Amino acid sequence: MIKNLKSRSLIFLGTLLAGSSVLSAALAQSNWPSGYYKASNRAEVYWLDSAKRSHCHVQNPSQMEMFGGFNNVRVVGAESFKDGSRFIGQCSWPDGQFYRLKSRREVYRTNSGIACWVSSPEMMNAYGGFGLVRVIDDSSDIFAQRINAGECVWPGR
């Protein structure tokens, strides 16, 4: 009987510990509000979306500037802010903007989960002109988290 009781106690203790590790991972993630984070010993910045329980990697300084700048990044001791969240890859660029890589001439527009190519200077002028175009680092992936829709539709059509 004592041996049986010991066995049940060990099973209960194992179940409790297993459950607590899942619970602690969920609690660890839920304690972090949505925002930009980096570990003090790492250069990488991540966006943590607590509501969606996901995080993405901020691509480069150009993108961080689009997100409001490095003054919005919380520097923490370790990367535990990622615990309990799903990594979704590179962060996408903000919607409704026009982008051009520093070394390229092509202009792209982002909107509602797509990115499209502005096919001519006349089309860019119809959208409001080249003054709207943001020049970004060559390492940028404009299509991250987006579908490449090919050529943009003319505004008003």
Secondary structure, 3 states (H helix, E strand, C coil): CHHHHHHHHHHHHHHHHHHHHHHHHHHHHHCCCCEEEEECCCCCCEEEECCCCEEEECCCHHHHHHCCCHHHEEEECCHHHHCCCEEEEECCCCCCEEEEECCCCCEEEEECCEEEEECCHHHHHHHCCHHHEEEECCCCCCCCCCEEEEECCCCCC
